[in-house]
Structure formats: C-alpha cells, structure tokens
Amino acid sequence: MTTLYITHPACRLHEMGSWHPESPQRLDAISDQLLASGIMPHLDTRDDVPRVTREAALRVHTAAYLDELAGRIPREGYASIDPDTMVNPHSLEAAERAAGAVVAAVDAVMTGDAENAFCAVRPPGHHACPDKAMGFCLLGNVAIAARHAIAQYGLTRVAIIDFDVHHGNGTEAALAGDPHVLMCSFYQHPFFPFREIEHPADNMDNTPFAAYTDGAAVRQLVAQDWVPRLDAFKPELILISAGFDAHREDDLGQMKLVESDYAWMTEQIVAVAARHAQGRVVSCLEGGYNLSALGRSVTAHLRALAGL
C-alpha cells in the first residue's frame, strides 16, 4: 500500500512561546524518530500543500470567525486568542496549510494517488469551533476535510476516529447531527475542555474514561463498540484525529496508553477501511506533548498505516 506523509514548513513557524507545549519541536520529534526507525523511505513524502480555500473553511467555520482570526494576526510578537492559544505573524498561514494538508490528503486517497495518509501538521484542530479558536486550535482540520470529502466527492458515509486524550469538542460542534458523518471518540473525563458530554447527537459515539485508564480498556472499547458500529455504518472514508497525549509519559493527560496501543487501534481502523472504504484512511496530528513518546507513538501509528 502507498502511505502519504504530508507536512509543510509553515507549520514550524507558528509558535506560542518557548514555554508552550504545542511547539514546533513536536514535528522535529516525529521526523527524527521516523528517520531513526527506518520508516521514512517507505513513505511517499510531500511537503508542499496549498492553503485551505475559504470555500472549504466556510463549510465548518463562520465568515465572521475567519475574518476575526485574520484580523488578530500580529505583525510581530504574539496576540492572545484565549488563555491557552496565541498567534504570531506566521500562525494564519500555518493553520491554513494544516487544514490544506488534510484536504490534499483526502484528494490523494480519493483519486487513488495513495491508499492512506498521515498529516504531520500543526496547529491542531479538533477544539476549533465553528465560531472561535480554542485549546491550541485555530481551524477544524478534520471537520473541514470531512465536509470537503462530502462536497467534492459526493460521499455519504465519512467516519471520524478521535483518540486524543481531550474531547474533540470543536469537531463535534461542527458535525453533530450530520447524517453523513459518524464520529467515534474516547477521552479523559472530567478534563479539558470540560464540556457537557451527556446526550450527544446520534452520530456521535463518545466514551469518557477516568484518569489512569490503560490500553486494555481502550482496546475493549474499540473491539466491542467502535468496530461493530463502523462496520454497520460502512464508511467510504475514515479520518483520524490522531492525538498521542493519552500516552502514559505525557503530562498533559493522565491516561496510560503506550505505543503498542496506538499501533493496535490503527490496525483495527485500517482493517475496517479495507472492508468498506477501499483502504482509504487520512490521519491528522492532534495532541502529543512529550516529545519522545510522541515520536515513538507516531512511528507505531505509521507502521500500522503502511503495513510495515
């Protein structure tokens, strides 16, 4: 199978201060570990992707928000968007390239240029709501990609898997109630973003886990809940919000996953895609802030995607 690895130099230029965990060094940790592991030669690498179009972004975000975001980009230094999220002069391009990368990955798998893809991009996106930035996120990368797949290719069944330690509230806000989408997620709870999780829309399969939950419980969820529901849904494309901050070494969460758990989950997702979606999977980086654990976990994820 052909696995596409997409990134862009602009994604390294967005930064929020040397103290901030969502740093450019996250991408370095991933590329360094992929090179050290010997995986990189097996990937089809692309590092030049267009900015997301306004048309594509408007399928998820309001025009007022997009205009406000563009207007808050400083000429120098930083501007605060919320208590956790800041922008610098390069942040808008980074966000637009990140969302553009996931859209380009969807195009690649839908046209047969690749079977699956991983987008090593930042800022992350799954907390970005239709009308505001939140939690390090500026644009809803995966939500935009889902709506692009539906609009551009006429898909009627797009599945989203979110295994970040934090709930993807922005993706849910954008896509709740959309009959073309099924979103399956787990996350630590109670935890950021501290949103109400009861009574989700019918197309949202949310599973909260207590702090210190380990991989065995997650594997049971995937096998007994996600896989049967995905098989019943028969997705034509699977998108992954791939957060690796549920790793036991990551201080931004308190769950206890390890690399083999991410590899196993990815294998299950790839198998579902093989049954129903001609193998089409697009994965996009979300969280993961312990640099060593992040690099190792993405490597395990990509090994499973590429069948190595």
Secondary structure by P-SEA (a helix, b strand, c coil): cbbbbbbbccccccccccccccccaaaaaaaaaaaaaccccccccccccccccaaaaaacccaaaaaaaaaacccccccccccccccccaaaaaaaaaaaaaaaaaaaaaaccccbbbbbcccccccccccccccccccaaaaaaaaaaaaaccccbbbbbbcccccaaaaaaaccccccbbbbbcccccccccccccccccccbbbbbcccccaaaaaaaaaccaaaaaaaacccbbbbccccccccccccccbbbcaaaaaaaaaaaaaaaaacccbbbbbbbccccaaaaaaaaaaaaaaaaacc
